[in-house]
Structure formats: C-alpha cells, structure tokens
Amino acid sequence: MTKELVSVIVPIYNVKDYLKTCLKSIDAQTYQNIEVWLVDDGSTDGSGEIADKFARKNSKKFNVIHKENGGLSDARNAGLQKATGKYVTFVDSDDTIHTQFIERIVTRMEATGAQVGVADYIRKVISGEDKTSGDSKTSEDIKTSENVKTSKDVTTSDTKGNLKKGSTQVVSAREAVRNTYLSKAHGWSFTTWGKIYRRDLFEKLDLTFPKGKIHEDTYTTFKLLYNAEVVAYVNKVLYYYSVRPDSIMTKDLDIRHLDAIPATRSACEFFANAGDNEIASLAVNYHFRYMFYLDYWFRKNKNIKPEELAEFEKEIKKDASVYARSKYLPFKKRMAYKLAAAIKFEPLLSLVKMKT
C-alpha cells in the first residue's frame, strides 16, 4: 500500500551547533515518503549553509528556502506554503525526533481517521556543539520493539486507568482540548511540535501562525485540536525537546512573553462563543494561571521595569473584573475573580502552583 506523503517543516535561525543532529534524526526516519522544507529565516551564523550542504546530499527529500528574518511564525508559514503532503509536521531546528516519530503517528492516524496525531515528548538539556547526540538514534530508539504496523492497541476515550505505554488513545476534538487543559498525559500540550496534522485542516481553518509572536503556537494549536474530528494520542516518547541556555524560552522572562496573554485570552473567547462552557472555564483557568505565573517571575526579574510590572498587574485586574461577570463560569470562580479585581491579588499567587 502506498504511504501518504508527509511534509516536514523545519524553521532555522542561528542554530549551527545543533542543526546537523536535528536533520540526521529526520533523515533517519523509518517512514521514508517525506518532503522536508528547511526554512532558513535569515540566519547569520552559517546555519543556512549547513542546510544547503545537507540538502545537496539528500536532494530527493530535503529542500531549502532562504528568506529574510521574520521570526519563527513567518518561517513556519513559508514552509506551509510549499508543503504538498497529506500530512504536515513541524520540527524545531534544535530538537530531534525518534526514528519512528512519523511512522508511528501516521500509521495510527490512518488506522483511526484522526486529523491530528499527538506524541509524548521529553525535555533534554543541551549545552554545547551537538553534544546531546552525534547519532540520530537514542536509547529510546534502541529499546523499541513494538510493531508499529498494528493497530490493536488503539483504545477509545473511555479507557480507564493508565494508558498502556506505546498504545494509542483516540479521542474527540473536544476531549483533546480538555485533556490538554487538564494535563491528562505528558504529551498533551499546546505546542506546535510533537504533533502531526492533516494539512487540509490548516486550509479548512485558513490558519497561519501570527508573525512576530514568540508564543505563536498558543494562538493556533487549540483551534487545530478543537476542529479535528478525531485526535490520536500515542503514549510513547517520540519527540525530544531541547532546552538550551541561549534560547528565547530559557532566558530570563522578559516583556516579550506577554505575547501569550492575547492568545490565552482569545481561547477563552473562542470557547465561550462556541457555547462550550466547560472548556471555556478551563481556558479561563489556564489564562489566569499563566498571568499569575508571569507576574510571579516578573517580580523576581530585575530586567522588568516597575512601570511594566504595574501596567501588567492592571491588565490582570481588568481581566479579573471581566471574567467575574462571565455567566458561563461557576459562581465560586466568579467571586474569586471579583475579589482579585477589587484587592491586591498577591495572596492568590500562593494558590497557583508555579511550574518552571
């Protein structure tokens, strides 16, 4: 049976110390019917040249797009415009993927009719030139013994207890979003990476990533999950997310991280407008947890100006006042937000479990 084409989009910006390992892990995929779009987003450290050299050696699969710097969202959009596969996935250029990342997820998506496939992931700390893995194979690859062609481990959303490692849980769009807000399993997240999507889902929603935002996936992933008829979750670590000291997300929190606030707020409005009160309530929880998280760390960060912090805390109180009047929220929750809007909310911070 002919395997469907999968488009792999890799946005690249100044990652010369990590790029080769990423590309090797993509090239080593057991699922070979792929096209890879390497989007050089105006790199100045030679990353573009590394991409060119790799593509010349693997011209049947790898293609390079060179463009002016426009940020991660713009690079992903450029790759989407070129993609022709039935499926599309995004791999950050300092991350790596399991050799069976594509095969495992696509096989389960084909078997279940899922429009989105989600995999578990782990964080890996990296500190030097490709030190994490000179070889694209990892210990997780070596341990693999399951037959990815079978679908007997597919379970429905009413499965009770812990999901068997390596098995697949099939859920509705609504439950996928609910699982993500409630962190039902480690792989459930609003990150763009670690997932494979039916490409026509982007076309159906006329969806692109917001240019210039560092939390671009917070604007988009909830819409993709909620509009998928079926979502398949593969309970297996297949994506390796890199944490490096020079990345935007691991530097001291700065004012740019406020990009996520309009995104989390828009999710609240989206689900409220959809008439899905339970999910809207969960979205509001998520929105305030993130704002309290930022406030907590901004207070500890000397780089945040006092006037910036004061302005942000005004925004928190304003939102608390708005959601205190939201009819779809439970009474106790509305009263909590009314209290937060009326008084200094520092005591509420202790009620929010901070995650670093």
N, C-alpha and C positions, 0 to 999 in steps of 0.2 A: 504494500500500500504506500502511495506517495505521501511523504510527510509535508505538512504545510510549511511555507516559508515564514521564518521569524526574523524580524528586523531588530537589531541590537544597536542602541544609540548610546554613544559614549561622549559626553561633553568633556573637553580637555582645556585646562588653563593652568600653566606653570606647575606641572606635576612630573617633571622629568625623572625624579628619583623613584617614582612609583609606577609610572605608566607601563613599562615593559611587563611587569608582573601581572598587571590588570589584563593587558592584551593577550598574554600567554594563557591566562585562565579562560578567556573567551575562545581562543583558537583551539583549546584542548577539549571543547565541548563534545560529548558523545553524540549529540544531536547536531548534525552537520549541515542541514538545509537552512543556513542563516546568511543574512547580509548584515555587515557591520558598518555603521556610519560613525566615523571618528570625526568629531566636530571640534576643530582647533579654534578656540574662541580668542584669537589674538594673543597667543602665548608669546612670552619674550625670553623664555629660558631654554629654548630648544625642544620643547615638547612637540611642536608641530613637525620638526624634522624627524623626531623619533617615530611619530605616527606615519609619516611618509615612507620611511625606511621599512617599517613593519608591513605596511600595505603593499609595497613593491614585492615583498617576498610572499605575500598571501593575497594576490590581486583578485582571486576568484571570490573571496569573501569580504575583504576589507576595502573600504573606500574612505577617502579623506575630504573633508570640507574645511577650507580655510576662510575665516571671516574676521571682521573687526570685533573687538571685545564688546560684548553686550550682556555678559552675565550668564549664569547657569540656565536660567529660564529661556533666554534667547537662543542658547546653544541647543537645548532640547527641542525647541520649536523648529530650528533649522534641520535637525535630524528627522523630525516628524514629517516635514515637507518632502523629504527624499524617500522616506520609508515606503516600501511596497508590500511588505509581508502581511499575512493574515493576522499575525500576532506581532506585538512590539514590546520590548523591554528596555529599561534604562539602567546602565551600569556606571556608577561614578568612577572616574579615572584613577582614583587611589584605592578603590575597593577591588575585591576579587570574588569569583563565583566558583562554586562546586562544579566539578567536571560534568555532573548530570543536572545542573540547575535547570537548563532549558528542557531537557528530555523528560525529567520527572514531572515538571509542572505542565508542559504542553500535553503530555500523554494523559494526565488526569483531566485537563481541560477538555480534550477531545472526547474522553470517555463520559464526561458528565455534562457537556454542553455549557461549561462555565465561560463567562465573558472576562473574568478576572481570576488569575491564579496567584495565590499568596504563599510564600515560604517562610519558615523560621530563619532567623539570622543570629549571628554573634558579633560582638564588637571585638576588634583586635587593635592593640596599641602598637603603633609603629614609630620609630624614632630615627631611622636612617635610610640610606640608599637601598631600597628593595630588600631590607633585612628580614622582612616577615616571611618571604617565601621566594627563593630563587627558582623554585619549581612550581608549576601551576597546581600540582597535586598537593593536597593537605592530608593530615591524619584522618579527617572526615571522609575524604575520597577513598582512602585505602580501606577504611572499615566497611565501606558499602558492600552489602551482599544481597540487597533486595532486587527482585526482578521488576524493573520499572515498567515493563510492558503490561503487567497485570493490573487489574482494577478491583480486585476482590477486597481490598482494604478501604474501599470507599464507604463512608458512613454518612448518615443523614444528620441533620441539625439537632435531632432529639437524642443523640448519643449521650448517655450519662457516664459520669466518671471521667478519668483522664483519657485523652485521646492517645491511642497506641502510636509509639514512635514510628514514623515512616508512613503512617496511614493518612488518608485524606478525608477531611470533613467538608461536606457540601452544604452550603447554607444559602438562604435568600439574601438579596441585596440588603434588606433592612437589618437582618441579623448580622451581616458582615460589619455594618456600621456600628451596631450595638456592641458586638464583640470587641471592636476596636476601642470604642469609648470606655468599655469596662475592662480592657486589657485581659480578655479571656485566655489568650495564649501569647507567647512572646512575639510571634511574628505579626500579630495584628497591630498595625500601626498606620499612620497617615503619610509615611514616607513613599516617595515615588519608586525608589529602588526596592529590590526584593520581591517584585511582582512581575507578572506578565499579563498583558491586556490584549483583548481583541482590538485591533487598530480601528475598526469601524465604530467603536464606542466613542473615540475622540471625535470622529466625523459626525456621528449622531448628535453629540452634545455641542458641536462646534467649539471644542475646548482646546485652548492653548495655555501655556504657562505664562503667568504675569511677568513681564520683563522688568528687571531691576529689583526684584524682591528676593531676599535670601531665604525666605520660608515659602518658596514657590509651591511646594507640594501640599502645604496646608491649605492652599486655595483650591486645589484641584482634586486630590485623592478622594475626599469624601463624596464628591459628585460622581466620580467614576465607580466607586463601590456601590453607591445608592442606586445608580441607574443600570447596574448589571443585573440581569435576571437571576443569574446563578453565580456564586463565588466559591471556588475550591481552595481550601486551606490545606497545604501539605505540611504535616508535622515532622519536618526534617530540616536541619540547618543546611541551607544551600547558598546562603549569601554571607559574605564576610565584610562587614562594615568597618572601615579603617578610622581610627582616631589618631590624628597626628597633631603635633603641637602647633603647627603653623596654619591650621585650617580655620575658616571663619567660625565654625561651630565649637571649637575648643579654645579659642581665645577668650579673654575676659569678656563677659557680656557687655555689649555696648548698645547704643541707642538704635542701631540697625535692627536689633532683634524685635523692636516694636512692629516690624513688618508683619509679624504673625498675628497681631491683635485684630486688624481689619479682617483677616482670614478667618480666625476663630469666631469673630462676631458675625461674619457673613454666613457661617454654617448654622448658627443659631437662627438667623432669619430664614435661611433656606428650609430648614426642617419645620419651623413654625408655619411658613407659607404652605408647606406640603401637608399641613394638618396632622403631622406625626408628633403628637405632644410628648410622648415618652422619649423619642430620640432628640427632640428639641431641648428637653430638660437636661438630658445627658450632655448635649452640646454646650449648654449654658454652664454646667459644672466644669467642663473642660476649659471653657473660655476664662472663667474666673480663676481656676487653678493655675492657668498659665500666667494670668496677670499678677496673681499673688506671688508666683514663682519669680517672675521678673522683678517685682518690687522688692522681694526678699534679697535678691542678689544685687540689684542696683544700689541698695542701701550699703552693701559691703564693698562696692566698687568705687574707688576714688576717682575713676575716669568719668563717672557720671556727674554732670554739673547739678548743683542743688536745684536750680530752676527747672532743669529737665525732669528731675525726680518729682518735684512739686506738680509740674504740669501732668505727668503721667498719673499721679495719685488723684488728681482732679478727674482724670478720664475714668479711673476705676470707680470713683464715687458716682460719676454721671451714669455709667453703665449699671451700677447697682440700683440707682434710682429708677432707671428704665425697666430693669427686669423685676423690680419689686412690684410693678404693676402688670406683669405678664400673666394673663389668665390661665395659660397652659401649665404654669409652674405650681407645684404643691404649696399649700398655704404656709407651712413652716419655712419653706425655702424663700418665699416672697418676703416673709417677715425678717429673715436673716439678711436679705439684701437691703431691705428698708433700714435696718439697723446699721448696716455697713455704710449706707449713703448718708446717714444722719450724724454719725460719730466717727472719731478716728478709728480706723479699722485694724490697727496693729494687733490687737488681741486675736483677730480672726486668722492672722498668719500662722499662729501656733496650731490651728485646726487643720491646716493644709500640709499634707505630707510632702516635703520637698524632695525632689529627685535630681541628683546631679548628673 
